[in-house]
Every structure is written in structure tokens, then in C-alpha cells.
Amino acid sequence: MRTASHDTQECAHCHRKPATVVNRPCGHRWLCDSCTTTDRQRNGNICPAPECGEPSEITAVSIINPKLTCDIC
């Protein structure tokens, strides 16, 4: 279950992989690459964050340091 207070870096769907896909322009990072593919096939190009749902493009980020929280750099 996803909540609006999702503050961990794990995938909000599978909870097994890090959330590595950033939705632009909103900046939400909720899903891993595998779950993003499935979610976009089902729901189209919208942000999966429940409080958002806006049209978005995606950017994959590399997780070098899992404690790093900056989605921009």
C-alpha cells in the first residue's frame, strides 16, 4: 500500500528494489525500473504518486549511495 508519507528509498510497489525512477517535472521517486514499466503499461505516462497523478516523463537514476536523497544531482 502506498501512502502520501512515503519517505523511504525502496520501491513503493515491490519493496524489494530501490526506487530509481524519477518522474519529471514533479520529481516524485516511487518505483523501481521493473515496476515503473508495469505501471506505465497499465496507467500510461502519469506519475504513480497518489497525491500527484500528473502526466510525466521518467528519468532513471543511479544509486551510488543509498543514503543519498537528492533527486537532481
N, C-alpha and C positions, 0 to 999 in steps of 0.2 A: 504494500500500500504506500502510495506517495503522499507526502504531506507538504504543506507550504513551508514548513520549517526544515526542509531537507538541507542539512548543513555538512554532511559527510561527503567524501570524495568517491564513494562507491556508487555503482550503477543503481539507480532507484528501482529498476525492474528485476534484474537477476541477482543483485547483491553479491556477485562473485568477482566482478572485474571493476577496475576503476572507471569512473565517468570521464571519458576522454573526448567527448564531442561537445563543442560549444556551439550554441545557436546564436546566430547573428541576425539582427542587431541587438537583441535583448540581452545576450551574454549568459543565459542560463546553461548550466552544465549538469545534466541529469542522467544521461545514459552512456553505456559503453558503445563501441562501434557496432557490435553484433545486434544489440537491442535497438540501436538507432535505425539500422537497416530494416528490421522487422516493423518498428513503429512507423517509419516513413512509408513503407509499403501499405500499411493498414490505414494510416491517417493523413497521408500527404505531407507536404513540406510545411508543417507547423511545429512550433515549439511544444515539447511534451510537458512542460511545467504546468501544473493545473491552474495556477494563477495567471498564466500567460496565454497560451494557445494562439499566438500571433504567427503570421507567415514568417518563415525564417530560412536562411541558408545555414549550412553547417561547416564547421572547421574542426578538424581533428587536432588534438594537442598531444604532444609527447609528455609522458610523465617521467621526468628525471628524478624529482624529489617528491614523493607522495605527500609531504607536508607543505609543499608549495601551493598556495591558494590563488595566485594571480592568474587570471584567465587571459590577460592581454599579452604578457611577455613570456 
